[in-house]
Amino acid sequence: MSLAGASPVCPVDHWRSLEASHKPSAWDALDSGYRGADRAYHTWDHIAELLEKLDAFQALSAKAALIATAVFWHDAVYATRAPDGGKRSDFENVRDSAELFLRHTLLNAADAAAVHELIMATADHARAEAKWEHYDGFAGDLDLFLDLDLSPLAASWKIFAANLEHIRFEFAWLPERQFYTIQIAMLEGFLKADARLFRRAETRKKWLAAAKENLKLCIEELRARLA
């Protein structure tokens, strides 16, 4: 999969401004993850898309560079299958991604703690709240980052459906019926979040209606497949 994907934003361009705040080994750690043969959705394309949207909403951020850092690292570790053969939890992937970031960052302790909390918030988008105001505007940055991460829910239906197939590829080992059941539960959770699905007024105005339509349609289609 290409490094920049369909987005005109190339992660390498963003990385140049962040490189000095990381150890020399950081890029290789990221690249080996996002280029993994077992990935189809959680790839550099996803990172490029979020960086492009961060550029568009940068005026809403207090520290855009820290949000960008979290974008780079939040899916650095992504494995769908646990050692016991079952489904690996989202929390485990997010926790390991956050720990990988800490092993490679050169940020000061306060900024590193802020990025770590941003990453960890993606383990439970709907219930995540800022635990500590690491800097003025941190809570708003956390909300913006979570909105960016869920923004693909508002893509055109063609792209939304393609993203689902990419995620299915990442769970190819999981029986189809079980995969659809898990996806329905997750999508219903997003739908029930309603206004909390996107937290910032600007992103909610841009993405909420389209995301809800996609979620409803996808749930209907997956239920039909189960039937």
PyMOL commands that place a pseudoatom at each C-alpha (Angstrom):
pseudoatom trace, name=CA, resn=MET, resi=1, chain=A, elem=C, hetatm=0, pos=[0.000, 0.000, 0.000]
pseudoatom trace, name=CA, resn=SER, resi=2, chain=A, elem=C, hetatm=0, pos=[1.323, 3.430, -0.865]
pseudoatom trace, name=CA, resn=LEU, resi=3, chain=A, elem=C, hetatm=0, pos=[2.762, 5.649, 1.800]
pseudoatom trace, name=CA, resn=ALA, resi=4, chain=A, elem=C, hetatm=0, pos=[0.431, 8.547, 1.095]
pseudoatom trace, name=CA, resn=GLY, resi=5, chain=A, elem=C, hetatm=0, pos=[-2.534, 6.598, -0.267]
pseudoatom trace, name=CA, resn=ALA, resi=6, chain=A, elem=C, hetatm=0, pos=[-5.435, 8.557, -1.729]
pseudoatom trace, name=CA, resn=SER, resi=7, chain=A, elem=C, hetatm=0, pos=[-4.699, 11.582, 0.463]
pseudoatom trace, name=CA, resn=PRO, resi=8, chain=A, elem=C, hetatm=0, pos=[-2.646, 14.447, -1.000]
pseudoatom trace, name=CA, resn=VAL, resi=9, chain=A, elem=C, hetatm=0, pos=[-0.943, 14.643, 2.404]
pseudoatom trace, name=CA, resn=CYS, resi=10, chain=A, elem=C, hetatm=0, pos=[2.202, 12.544, 2.736]
pseudoatom trace, name=CA, resn=PRO, resi=11, chain=A, elem=C, hetatm=0, pos=[3.064, 11.416, 6.283]
pseudoatom trace, name=CA, resn=VAL, resi=12, chain=A, elem=C, hetatm=0, pos=[6.766, 11.934, 5.544]
pseudoatom trace, name=CA, resn=ASP, resi=13, chain=A, elem=C, hetatm=0, pos=[6.172, 15.674, 5.124]
pseudoatom trace, name=CA, resn=HIS, resi=14, chain=A, elem=C, hetatm=0, pos=[4.539, 15.905, 8.546]
pseudoatom trace, name=CA, resn=TRP, resi=15, chain=A, elem=C, hetatm=0, pos=[7.159, 13.691, 10.109]
pseudoatom trace, name=CA, resn=ARG, resi=16, chain=A, elem=C, hetatm=0, pos=[9.953, 16.120, 9.196]
pseudoatom trace, name=CA, resn=SER, resi=17, chain=A, elem=C, hetatm=0, pos=[8.543, 18.652, 11.651]
pseudoatom trace, name=CA, resn=LEU, resi=18, chain=A, elem=C, hetatm=0, pos=[8.282, 16.003, 14.386]
pseudoatom trace, name=CA, resn=GLU, resi=19, chain=A, elem=C, hetatm=0, pos=[11.458, 14.060, 13.742]
pseudoatom trace, name=CA, resn=ALA, resi=20, chain=A, elem=C, hetatm=0, pos=[13.603, 16.040, 16.188]
pseudoatom trace, name=CA, resn=SER, resi=21, chain=A, elem=C, hetatm=0, pos=[11.272, 15.107, 19.042]
pseudoatom trace, name=CA, resn=HIS, resi=22, chain=A, elem=C, hetatm=0, pos=[11.876, 11.383, 18.451]
pseudoatom trace, name=CA, resn=LYS, resi=23, chain=A, elem=C, hetatm=0, pos=[14.758, 8.944, 18.634]
pseudoatom trace, name=CA, resn=PRO, resi=24, chain=A, elem=C, hetatm=0, pos=[16.344, 8.018, 15.276]
pseudoatom trace, name=CA, resn=SER, resi=25, chain=A, elem=C, hetatm=0, pos=[14.690, 4.587, 15.392]
pseudoatom trace, name=CA, resn=ALA, resi=26, chain=A, elem=C, hetatm=0, pos=[11.162, 6.003, 15.609]
pseudoatom trace, name=CA, resn=TRP, resi=27, chain=A, elem=C, hetatm=0, pos=[10.348, 6.131, 11.892]
pseudoatom trace, name=CA, resn=ASP, resi=28, chain=A, elem=C, hetatm=0, pos=[11.396, 2.540, 11.307]
pseudoatom trace, name=CA, resn=ALA, resi=29, chain=A, elem=C, hetatm=0, pos=[9.196, 1.423, 14.221]
pseudoatom trace, name=CA, resn=LEU, resi=30, chain=A, elem=C, hetatm=0, pos=[6.215, 3.212, 12.708]
pseudoatom trace, name=CA, resn=ASP, resi=31, chain=A, elem=C, hetatm=0, pos=[6.904, 2.105, 9.152]
pseudoatom trace, name=CA, resn=SER, resi=32, chain=A, elem=C, hetatm=0, pos=[7.229, -1.564, 10.056]
pseudoatom trace, name=CA, resn=GLY, resi=33, chain=A, elem=C, hetatm=0, pos=[3.837, -1.401, 11.734]
pseudoatom trace, name=CA, resn=TYR, resi=34, chain=A, elem=C, hetatm=0, pos=[1.817, 0.526, 9.177]
pseudoatom trace, name=CA, resn=ARG, resi=35, chain=A, elem=C, hetatm=0, pos=[3.278, -1.461, 6.283]
pseudoatom trace, name=CA, resn=GLY, resi=36, chain=A, elem=C, hetatm=0, pos=[2.495, -4.797, 7.934]
pseudoatom trace, name=CA, resn=ALA, resi=37, chain=A, elem=C, hetatm=0, pos=[1.214, -7.491, 5.567]
pseudoatom trace, name=CA, resn=ASP, resi=38, chain=A, elem=C, hetatm=0, pos=[-1.674, -8.182, 7.937]
pseudoatom trace, name=CA, resn=ARG, resi=39, chain=A, elem=C, hetatm=0, pos=[-3.000, -4.643, 7.648]
pseudoatom trace, name=CA, resn=ALA, resi=40, chain=A, elem=C, hetatm=0, pos=[-5.451, -3.138, 5.172]
pseudoatom trace, name=CA, resn=TYR, resi=41, chain=A, elem=C, hetatm=0, pos=[-7.237, -0.338, 7.049]
pseudoatom trace, name=CA, resn=HIS, resi=42, chain=A, elem=C, hetatm=0, pos=[-4.766, 0.563, 9.824]
pseudoatom trace, name=CA, resn=THR, resi=43, chain=A, elem=C, hetatm=0, pos=[-2.093, 1.591, 7.336]
pseudoatom trace, name=CA, resn=TRP, resi=44, chain=A, elem=C, hetatm=0, pos=[-0.225, 4.723, 6.297]
pseudoatom trace, name=CA, resn=ASP, resi=45, chain=A, elem=C, hetatm=0, pos=[-3.307, 5.649, 4.271]
pseudoatom trace, name=CA, resn=HIS, resi=46, chain=A, elem=C, hetatm=0, pos=[-5.283, 6.039, 7.504]
pseudoatom trace, name=CA, resn=ILE, resi=47, chain=A, elem=C, hetatm=0, pos=[-2.541, 8.181, 9.025]
pseudoatom trace, name=CA, resn=ALA, resi=48, chain=A, elem=C, hetatm=0, pos=[-2.351, 10.357, 5.910]
pseudoatom trace, name=CA, resn=GLU, resi=49, chain=A, elem=C, hetatm=0, pos=[-6.117, 10.888, 5.973]
pseudoatom trace, name=CA, resn=LEU, resi=50, chain=A, elem=C, hetatm=0, pos=[-6.092, 12.008, 9.606]
pseudoatom trace, name=CA, resn=LEU, resi=51, chain=A, elem=C, hetatm=0, pos=[-3.150, 14.341, 9.047]
pseudoatom trace, name=CA, resn=GLU, resi=52, chain=A, elem=C, hetatm=0, pos=[-4.958, 15.927, 6.112]
pseudoatom trace, name=CA, resn=LYS, resi=53, chain=A, elem=C, hetatm=0, pos=[-8.010, 16.552, 8.284]
pseudoatom trace, name=CA, resn=LEU, resi=54, chain=A, elem=C, hetatm=0, pos=[-5.853, 17.868, 11.122]
pseudoatom trace, name=CA, resn=ASP, resi=55, chain=A, elem=C, hetatm=0, pos=[-4.441, 20.409, 8.672]
pseudoatom trace, name=CA, resn=ALA, resi=56, chain=A, elem=C, hetatm=0, pos=[-7.993, 21.456, 7.803]
pseudoatom trace, name=CA, resn=PHE, resi=57, chain=A, elem=C, hetatm=0, pos=[-9.010, 21.877, 11.455]
pseudoatom trace, name=CA, resn=GLN, resi=58, chain=A, elem=C, hetatm=0, pos=[-5.675, 23.091, 12.797]
pseudoatom trace, name=CA, resn=ALA, resi=59, chain=A, elem=C, hetatm=0, pos=[-7.192, 26.405, 13.902]
pseudoatom trace, name=CA, resn=LEU, resi=60, chain=A, elem=C, hetatm=0, pos=[-9.206, 24.488, 16.521]
pseudoatom trace, name=CA, resn=SER, resi=61, chain=A, elem=C, hetatm=0, pos=[-6.120, 23.017, 18.170]
pseudoatom trace, name=CA, resn=ALA, resi=62, chain=A, elem=C, hetatm=0, pos=[-3.986, 24.321, 20.997]
pseudoatom trace, name=CA, resn=LYS, resi=63, chain=A, elem=C, hetatm=0, pos=[-0.955, 22.157, 20.181]
pseudoatom trace, name=CA, resn=ALA, resi=64, chain=A, elem=C, hetatm=0, pos=[-1.366, 20.693, 16.711]
pseudoatom trace, name=CA, resn=ALA, resi=65, chain=A, elem=C, hetatm=0, pos=[2.109, 19.127, 16.783]
pseudoatom trace, name=CA, resn=LEU, resi=66, chain=A, elem=C, hetatm=0, pos=[1.151, 16.964, 19.753]
pseudoatom trace, name=CA, resn=ILE, resi=67, chain=A, elem=C, hetatm=0, pos=[-2.075, 15.889, 18.050]
pseudoatom trace, name=CA, resn=ALA, resi=68, chain=A, elem=C, hetatm=0, pos=[-0.042, 15.016, 14.947]
pseudoatom trace, name=CA, resn=THR, resi=69, chain=A, elem=C, hetatm=0, pos=[2.330, 12.977, 17.106]
pseudoatom trace, name=CA, resn=ALA, resi=70, chain=A, elem=C, hetatm=0, pos=[-0.635, 11.065, 18.535]
pseudoatom trace, name=CA, resn=VAL, resi=71, chain=A, elem=C, hetatm=0, pos=[-1.955, 10.476, 15.016]
pseudoatom trace, name=CA, resn=PHE, resi=72, chain=A, elem=C, hetatm=0, pos=[1.339, 8.869, 14.027]
pseudoatom trace, name=CA, resn=TRP, resi=73, chain=A, elem=C, hetatm=0, pos=[1.494, 6.543, 17.027]
pseudoatom trace, name=CA, resn=HIS, resi=74, chain=A, elem=C, hetatm=0, pos=[-2.110, 5.667, 17.909]
pseudoatom trace, name=CA, resn=ASP, resi=75, chain=A, elem=C, hetatm=0, pos=[-2.269, 2.555, 15.673]
pseudoatom trace, name=CA, resn=ALA, resi=76, chain=A, elem=C, hetatm=0, pos=[1.440, 1.757, 15.617]
pseudoatom trace, name=CA, resn=VAL, resi=77, chain=A, elem=C, hetatm=0, pos=[0.673, -1.591, 17.246]
pseudoatom trace, name=CA, resn=TYR, resi=78, chain=A, elem=C, hetatm=0, pos=[-2.354, -3.343, 15.789]
pseudoatom trace, name=CA, resn=ALA, resi=79, chain=A, elem=C, hetatm=0, pos=[-2.865, -7.084, 16.072]
pseudoatom trace, name=CA, resn=THR, resi=80, chain=A, elem=C, hetatm=0, pos=[-6.327, -8.608, 15.853]
pseudoatom trace, name=CA, resn=ARG, resi=81, chain=A, elem=C, hetatm=0, pos=[-5.510, -12.029, 17.271]
pseudoatom trace, name=CA, resn=ALA, resi=82, chain=A, elem=C, hetatm=0, pos=[-4.399, -12.772, 20.826]
pseudoatom trace, name=CA, resn=PRO, resi=83, chain=A, elem=C, hetatm=0, pos=[-1.831, -15.497, 21.659]
pseudoatom trace, name=CA, resn=ASP, resi=84, chain=A, elem=C, hetatm=0, pos=[-4.660, -17.764, 22.877]
pseudoatom trace, name=CA, resn=GLY, resi=85, chain=A, elem=C, hetatm=0, pos=[-6.298, -17.580, 19.441]
pseudoatom trace, name=CA, resn=GLY, resi=86, chain=A, elem=C, hetatm=0, pos=[-9.112, -15.245, 20.476]
pseudoatom trace, name=CA, resn=LYS, resi=87, chain=A, elem=C, hetatm=0, pos=[-9.713, -11.613, 19.552]
pseudoatom trace, name=CA, resn=ARG, resi=88, chain=A, elem=C, hetatm=0, pos=[-7.158, -9.205, 20.916]
pseudoatom trace, name=CA, resn=SER, resi=89, chain=A, elem=C, hetatm=0, pos=[-8.770, -6.281, 22.702]
pseudoatom trace, name=CA, resn=ASP, resi=90, chain=A, elem=C, hetatm=0, pos=[-8.602, -2.724, 21.399]
pseudoatom trace, name=CA, resn=PHE, resi=91, chain=A, elem=C, hetatm=0, pos=[-7.231, -1.671, 24.776]
pseudoatom trace, name=CA, resn=GLU, resi=92, chain=A, elem=C, hetatm=0, pos=[-4.208, -3.955, 24.405]
pseudoatom trace, name=CA, resn=ASN, resi=93, chain=A, elem=C, hetatm=0, pos=[-3.359, -2.536, 20.989]
pseudoatom trace, name=CA, resn=VAL, resi=94, chain=A, elem=C, hetatm=0, pos=[-3.776, 1.051, 22.169]
pseudoatom trace, name=CA, resn=ARG, resi=95, chain=A, elem=C, hetatm=0, pos=[-1.771, 0.412, 25.344]
pseudoatom trace, name=CA, resn=ASP, resi=96, chain=A, elem=C, hetatm=0, pos=[1.078, -1.147, 23.363]
pseudoatom trace, name=CA, resn=SER, resi=97, chain=A, elem=C, hetatm=0, pos=[0.997, 1.700, 20.830]
pseudoatom trace, name=CA, resn=ALA, resi=98, chain=A, elem=C, hetatm=0, pos=[1.237, 4.242, 23.654]
pseudoatom trace, name=CA, resn=GLU, resi=99, chain=A, elem=C, hetatm=0, pos=[4.125, 2.345, 25.233]
pseudoatom trace, name=CA, resn=LEU, resi=100, chain=A, elem=C, hetatm=0, pos=[5.924, 2.151, 21.886]
pseudoatom trace, name=CA, resn=PHE, resi=101, chain=A, elem=C, hetatm=0, pos=[5.576, 5.929, 21.597]
pseudoatom trace, name=CA, resn=LEU, resi=102, chain=A, elem=C, hetatm=0, pos=[7.112, 6.399, 25.058]
pseudoatom trace, name=CA, resn=ARG, resi=103, chain=A, elem=C, hetatm=0, pos=[10.087, 4.240, 24.052]
pseudoatom trace, name=CA, resn=HIS, resi=104, chain=A, elem=C, hetatm=0, pos=[10.810, 6.470, 21.053]
pseudoatom trace, name=CA, resn=THR, resi=105, chain=A, elem=C, hetatm=0, pos=[9.879, 9.984, 22.161]
pseudoatom trace, name=CA, resn=LEU, resi=106, chain=A, elem=C, hetatm=0, pos=[12.289, 12.764, 23.113]
pseudoatom trace, name=CA, resn=LEU, resi=107, chain=A, elem=C, hetatm=0, pos=[9.505, 15.126, 24.187]
pseudoatom trace, name=CA, resn=ASN, resi=108, chain=A, elem=C, hetatm=0, pos=[9.651, 16.640, 27.643]
pseudoatom trace, name=CA, resn=ALA, resi=109, chain=A, elem=C, hetatm=0, pos=[7.751, 14.749, 30.319]
pseudoatom trace, name=CA, resn=ALA, resi=110, chain=A, elem=C, hetatm=0, pos=[4.667, 16.989, 30.233]
pseudoatom trace, name=CA, resn=ASP, resi=111, chain=A, elem=C, hetatm=0, pos=[4.203, 16.823, 26.463]
pseudoatom trace, name=CA, resn=ALA, resi=112, chain=A, elem=C, hetatm=0, pos=[4.930, 13.090, 26.377]
pseudoatom trace, name=CA, resn=ALA, resi=113, chain=A, elem=C, hetatm=0, pos=[2.267, 12.529, 29.039]
pseudoatom trace, name=CA, resn=ALA, resi=114, chain=A, elem=C, hetatm=0, pos=[-0.198, 14.561, 26.972]
pseudoatom trace, name=CA, resn=VAL, resi=115, chain=A, elem=C, hetatm=0, pos=[0.444, 12.506, 23.824]
pseudoatom trace, name=CA, resn=HIS, resi=116, chain=A, elem=C, hetatm=0, pos=[0.237, 9.289, 25.831]
pseudoatom trace, name=CA, resn=GLU, resi=117, chain=A, elem=C, hetatm=0, pos=[-3.213, 10.289, 27.100]
pseudoatom trace, name=CA, resn=LEU, resi=118, chain=A, elem=C, hetatm=0, pos=[-4.355, 11.223, 23.584]
pseudoatom trace, name=CA, resn=ILE, resi=119, chain=A, elem=C, hetatm=0, pos=[-3.368, 7.799, 22.316]
pseudoatom trace, name=CA, resn=MET, resi=120, chain=A, elem=C, hetatm=0, pos=[-4.982, 5.978, 25.246]
pseudoatom trace, name=CA, resn=ALA, resi=121, chain=A, elem=C, hetatm=0, pos=[-8.262, 7.848, 24.671]
pseudoatom trace, name=CA, resn=THR, resi=122, chain=A, elem=C, hetatm=0, pos=[-8.760, 5.891, 21.441]
pseudoatom trace, name=CA, resn=ALA, resi=123, chain=A, elem=C, hetatm=0, pos=[-9.306, 2.708, 23.468]
pseudoatom trace, name=CA, resn=ASP, resi=124, chain=A, elem=C, hetatm=0, pos=[-12.846, 3.906, 24.219]
pseudoatom trace, name=CA, resn=HIS, resi=125, chain=A, elem=C, hetatm=0, pos=[-13.856, 6.868, 22.060]
pseudoatom trace, name=CA, resn=ALA, resi=126, chain=A, elem=C, hetatm=0, pos=[-17.338, 7.329, 23.492]
pseudoatom trace, name=CA, resn=ARG, resi=127, chain=A, elem=C, hetatm=0, pos=[-16.369, 7.472, 27.158]
pseudoatom trace, name=CA, resn=ALA, resi=128, chain=A, elem=C, hetatm=0, pos=[-12.941, 9.050, 26.955]
pseudoatom trace, name=CA, resn=GLU, resi=129, chain=A, elem=C, hetatm=0, pos=[-12.450, 12.260, 28.902]
pseudoatom trace, name=CA, resn=ALA, resi=130, chain=A, elem=C, hetatm=0, pos=[-9.362, 14.322, 29.625]
pseudoatom trace, name=CA, resn=LYS, resi=131, chain=A, elem=C, hetatm=0, pos=[-7.965, 13.038, 32.908]
pseudoatom trace, name=CA, resn=TRP, resi=132, chain=A, elem=C, hetatm=0, pos=[-5.566, 15.927, 33.300]
pseudoatom trace, name=CA, resn=GLU, resi=133, chain=A, elem=C, hetatm=0, pos=[-5.301, 19.361, 31.676]
pseudoatom trace, name=CA, resn=HIS, resi=134, chain=A, elem=C, hetatm=0, pos=[-1.703, 18.875, 30.549]
pseudoatom trace, name=CA, resn=TYR, resi=135, chain=A, elem=C, hetatm=0, pos=[-1.750, 22.337, 28.962]
pseudoatom trace, name=CA, resn=ASP, resi=136, chain=A, elem=C, hetatm=0, pos=[-4.322, 25.044, 28.281]
pseudoatom trace, name=CA, resn=GLY, resi=137, chain=A, elem=C, hetatm=0, pos=[-6.689, 23.618, 25.687]
pseudoatom trace, name=CA, resn=PHE, resi=138, chain=A, elem=C, hetatm=0, pos=[-5.737, 19.963, 26.156]
pseudoatom trace, name=CA, resn=ALA, resi=139, chain=A, elem=C, hetatm=0, pos=[-9.325, 18.768, 26.643]
pseudoatom trace, name=CA, resn=GLY, resi=140, chain=A, elem=C, hetatm=0, pos=[-10.294, 20.408, 23.370]
pseudoatom trace, name=CA, resn=ASP, resi=141, chain=A, elem=C, hetatm=0, pos=[-7.323, 18.827, 21.626]
pseudoatom trace, name=CA, resn=LEU, resi=142, chain=A, elem=C, hetatm=0, pos=[-8.331, 15.409, 22.950]
pseudoatom trace, name=CA, resn=ASP, resi=143, chain=A, elem=C, hetatm=0, pos=[-11.853, 15.913, 21.601]
pseudoatom trace, name=CA, resn=LEU, resi=144, chain=A, elem=C, hetatm=0, pos=[-10.500, 17.033, 18.221]
pseudoatom trace, name=CA, resn=PHE, resi=145, chain=A, elem=C, hetatm=0, pos=[-8.135, 14.073, 17.995]
pseudoatom trace, name=CA, resn=LEU, resi=146, chain=A, elem=C, hetatm=0, pos=[-10.922, 11.593, 18.722]
pseudoatom trace, name=CA, resn=ASP, resi=147, chain=A, elem=C, hetatm=0, pos=[-13.127, 13.294, 16.141]
pseudoatom trace, name=CA, resn=LEU, resi=148, chain=A, elem=C, hetatm=0, pos=[-10.379, 12.987, 13.548]
pseudoatom trace, name=CA, resn=ASP, resi=149, chain=A, elem=C, hetatm=0, pos=[-9.940, 9.293, 14.300]
pseudoatom trace, name=CA, resn=LEU, resi=150, chain=A, elem=C, hetatm=0, pos=[-13.653, 8.619, 13.748]
pseudoatom trace, name=CA, resn=SER, resi=151, chain=A, elem=C, hetatm=0, pos=[-13.986, 10.905, 10.721]
pseudoatom trace, name=CA, resn=PRO, resi=152, chain=A, elem=C, hetatm=0, pos=[-13.821, 7.966, 8.242]
pseudoatom trace, name=CA, resn=LEU, resi=153, chain=A, elem=C, hetatm=0, pos=[-17.309, 7.051, 9.475]
pseudoatom trace, name=CA, resn=ALA, resi=154, chain=A, elem=C, hetatm=0, pos=[-18.517, 10.064, 7.484]
pseudoatom trace, name=CA, resn=ALA, resi=155, chain=A, elem=C, hetatm=0, pos=[-16.828, 9.078, 4.220]
pseudoatom trace, name=CA, resn=SER, resi=156, chain=A, elem=C, hetatm=0, pos=[-18.817, 8.419, 1.067]
pseudoatom trace, name=CA, resn=TRP, resi=157, chain=A, elem=C, hetatm=0, pos=[-20.658, 5.097, 1.218]
pseudoatom trace, name=CA, resn=LYS, resi=158, chain=A, elem=C, hetatm=0, pos=[-18.268, 3.605, -1.357]
pseudoatom trace, name=CA, resn=ILE, resi=159, chain=A, elem=C, hetatm=0, pos=[-15.254, 4.416, 0.814]
pseudoatom trace, name=CA, resn=PHE, resi=160, chain=A, elem=C, hetatm=0, pos=[-17.065, 3.404, 4.011]
pseudoatom trace, name=CA, resn=ALA, resi=161, chain=A, elem=C, hetatm=0, pos=[-17.896, 0.001, 2.520]
pseudoatom trace, name=CA, resn=ALA, resi=162, chain=A, elem=C, hetatm=0, pos=[-14.320, -0.408, 1.285]
pseudoatom trace, name=CA, resn=ASN, resi=163, chain=A, elem=C, hetatm=0, pos=[-13.021, 0.397, 4.777]
pseudoatom trace, name=CA, resn=LEU, resi=164, chain=A, elem=C, hetatm=0, pos=[-15.242, -2.351, 6.186]
pseudoatom trace, name=CA, resn=GLU, resi=165, chain=A, elem=C, hetatm=0, pos=[-13.755, -4.837, 3.737]
pseudoatom trace, name=CA, resn=HIS, resi=166, chain=A, elem=C, hetatm=0, pos=[-10.265, -3.716, 4.727]
pseudoatom trace, name=CA, resn=ILE, resi=167, chain=A, elem=C, hetatm=0, pos=[-11.096, -4.343, 8.372]
pseudoatom trace, name=CA, resn=ARG, resi=168, chain=A, elem=C, hetatm=0, pos=[-12.526, -7.721, 7.412]
pseudoatom trace, name=CA, resn=PHE, resi=169, chain=A, elem=C, hetatm=0, pos=[-9.163, -8.542, 5.830]
pseudoatom trace, name=CA, resn=GLU, resi=170, chain=A, elem=C, hetatm=0, pos=[-7.452, -7.734, 9.122]
pseudoatom trace, name=CA, resn=PHE, resi=171, chain=A, elem=C, hetatm=0, pos=[-9.826, -10.195, 10.816]
pseudoatom trace, name=CA, resn=ALA, resi=172, chain=A, elem=C, hetatm=0, pos=[-9.599, -12.835, 8.082]
pseudoatom trace, name=CA, resn=TRP, resi=173, chain=A, elem=C, hetatm=0, pos=[-8.964, -15.511, 10.712]
pseudoatom trace, name=CA, resn=LEU, resi=174, chain=A, elem=C, hetatm=0, pos=[-12.283, -14.772, 12.453]
pseudoatom trace, name=CA, resn=PRO, resi=175, chain=A, elem=C, hetatm=0, pos=[-15.406, -16.655, 11.257]
pseudoatom trace, name=CA, resn=GLU, resi=176, chain=A, elem=C, hetatm=0, pos=[-17.645, -14.426, 9.156]
pseudoatom trace, name=CA, resn=ARG, resi=177, chain=A, elem=C, hetatm=0, pos=[-20.663, -14.634, 11.449]
pseudoatom trace, name=CA, resn=GLN, resi=178, chain=A, elem=C, hetatm=0, pos=[-18.602, -13.720, 14.490]
pseudoatom trace, name=CA, resn=PHE, resi=179, chain=A, elem=C, hetatm=0, pos=[-16.962, -10.809, 12.658]
pseudoatom trace, name=CA, resn=TYR, resi=180, chain=A, elem=C, hetatm=0, pos=[-20.315, -9.368, 11.580]
pseudoatom trace, name=CA, resn=THR, resi=181, chain=A, elem=C, hetatm=0, pos=[-21.731, -9.737, 15.095]
pseudoatom trace, name=CA, resn=ILE, resi=182, chain=A, elem=C, hetatm=0, pos=[-18.782, -7.860, 16.581]
pseudoatom trace, name=CA, resn=GLN, resi=183, chain=A, elem=C, hetatm=0, pos=[-19.004, -5.144, 13.942]
pseudoatom trace, name=CA, resn=ILE, resi=184, chain=A, elem=C, hetatm=0, pos=[-22.741, -4.644, 14.470]
pseudoatom trace, name=CA, resn=ALA, resi=185, chain=A, elem=C, hetatm=0, pos=[-22.219, -4.196, 18.216]
pseudoatom trace, name=CA, resn=MET, resi=186, chain=A, elem=C, hetatm=0, pos=[-19.450, -1.669, 17.639]
pseudoatom trace, name=CA, resn=LEU, resi=187, chain=A, elem=C, hetatm=0, pos=[-21.394, 0.288, 15.012]
pseudoatom trace, name=CA, resn=GLU, resi=188, chain=A, elem=C, hetatm=0, pos=[-24.499, 0.346, 17.207]
pseudoatom trace, name=CA, resn=GLY, resi=189, chain=A, elem=C, hetatm=0, pos=[-22.361, 1.766, 20.000]
pseudoatom trace, name=CA, resn=PHE, resi=190, chain=A, elem=C, hetatm=0, pos=[-21.205, 4.560, 17.729]
pseudoatom trace, name=CA, resn=LEU, resi=191, chain=A, elem=C, hetatm=0, pos=[-24.768, 5.236, 16.629]
pseudoatom trace, name=CA, resn=LYS, resi=192, chain=A, elem=C, hetatm=0, pos=[-26.031, 5.418, 20.210]
pseudoatom trace, name=CA, resn=ALA, resi=193, chain=A, elem=C, hetatm=0, pos=[-23.312, 7.942, 21.015]
pseudoatom trace, name=CA, resn=ASP, resi=194, chain=A, elem=C, hetatm=0, pos=[-25.175, 10.380, 18.722]
pseudoatom trace, name=CA, resn=ALA, resi=195, chain=A, elem=C, hetatm=0, pos=[-23.898, 13.904, 19.448]
pseudoatom trace, name=CA, resn=ARG, resi=196, chain=A, elem=C, hetatm=0, pos=[-20.962, 12.455, 21.389]
pseudoatom trace, name=CA, resn=LEU, resi=197, chain=A, elem=C, hetatm=0, pos=[-19.788, 10.697, 18.235]
pseudoatom trace, name=CA, resn=PHE, resi=198, chain=A, elem=C, hetatm=0, pos=[-18.128, 13.962, 17.237]
pseudoatom trace, name=CA, resn=ARG, resi=199, chain=A, elem=C, hetatm=0, pos=[-17.351, 16.271, 20.123]
pseudoatom trace, name=CA, resn=ARG, resi=200, chain=A, elem=C, hetatm=0, pos=[-16.315, 19.577, 18.569]
pseudoatom trace, name=CA, resn=ALA, resi=201, chain=A, elem=C, hetatm=0, pos=[-19.127, 21.698, 17.130]
pseudoatom trace, name=CA, resn=GLU, resi=202, chain=A, elem=C, hetatm=0, pos=[-17.247, 22.223, 13.873]
pseudoatom trace, name=CA, resn=THR, resi=203, chain=A, elem=C, hetatm=0, pos=[-16.542, 18.539, 13.256]
pseudoatom trace, name=CA, resn=ARG, resi=204, chain=A, elem=C, hetatm=0, pos=[-20.022, 17.548, 14.380]
pseudoatom trace, name=CA, resn=LYS, resi=205, chain=A, elem=C, hetatm=0, pos=[-21.539, 19.913, 11.836]
pseudoatom trace, name=CA, resn=LYS, resi=206, chain=A, elem=C, hetatm=0, pos=[-19.343, 18.506, 9.082]
pseudoatom trace, name=CA, resn=TRP, resi=207, chain=A, elem=C, hetatm=0, pos=[-19.469, 14.773, 9.818]
pseudoatom trace, name=CA, resn=LEU, resi=208, chain=A, elem=C, hetatm=0, pos=[-22.281, 13.707, 12.156]
pseudoatom trace, name=CA, resn=ALA, resi=209, chain=A, elem=C, hetatm=0, pos=[-25.191, 13.427, 9.710]
pseudoatom trace, name=CA, resn=ALA, resi=210, chain=A, elem=C, hetatm=0, pos=[-23.200, 11.476, 7.112]
pseudoatom trace, name=CA, resn=ALA, resi=211, chain=A, elem=C, hetatm=0, pos=[-21.705, 9.193, 9.741]
pseudoatom trace, name=CA, resn=LYS, resi=212, chain=A, elem=C, hetatm=0, pos=[-25.109, 8.318, 11.185]
pseudoatom trace, name=CA, resn=GLU, resi=213, chain=A, elem=C, hetatm=0, pos=[-26.473, 7.474, 7.740]
pseudoatom trace, name=CA, resn=ASN, resi=214, chain=A, elem=C, hetatm=0, pos=[-23.489, 5.232, 7.030]
pseudoatom trace, name=CA, resn=LEU, resi=215, chain=A, elem=C, hetatm=0, pos=[-23.818, 3.513, 10.386]
pseudoatom trace, name=CA, resn=LYS, resi=216, chain=A, elem=C, hetatm=0, pos=[-27.532, 2.830, 9.916]
pseudoatom trace, name=CA, resn=LEU, resi=217, chain=A, elem=C, hetatm=0, pos=[-27.029, 1.470, 6.402]
pseudoatom trace, name=CA, resn=CYS, resi=218, chain=A, elem=C, hetatm=0, pos=[-24.080, -0.691, 7.398]
pseudoatom trace, name=CA, resn=ILE, resi=219, chain=A, elem=C, hetatm=0, pos=[-25.912, -2.164, 10.389]
pseudoatom trace, name=CA, resn=GLU, resi=220, chain=A, elem=C, hetatm=0, pos=[-28.859, -3.036, 8.151]
pseudoatom trace, name=CA, resn=GLU, resi=221, chain=A, elem=C, hetatm=0, pos=[-26.598, -4.702, 5.589]
pseudoatom trace, name=CA, resn=LEU, resi=222, chain=A, elem=C, hetatm=0, pos=[-24.678, -6.700, 8.174]
pseudoatom trace, name=CA, resn=ARG, resi=223, chain=A, elem=C, hetatm=0, pos=[-27.890, -7.873, 9.823]
pseudoatom trace, name=CA, resn=ALA, resi=224, chain=A, elem=C, hetatm=0, pos=[-29.136, -8.971, 6.420]
pseudoatom trace, name=CA, resn=ARG, resi=225, chain=A, elem=C, hetatm=0, pos=[-25.946, -10.977, 5.896]
pseudoatom trace, name=CA, resn=LEU, resi=226, chain=A, elem=C, hetatm=0, pos=[-26.397, -12.648, 9.265]
pseudoatom trace, name=CA, resn=ALA, resi=227, chain=A, elem=C, hetatm=0, pos=[-29.975, -13.514, 8.394]
for i in range(1, 227): cmd.bond("trace and resi %d" % i, "trace and resi %d" % (i + 1))
show_as sticks, trace
zoom trace
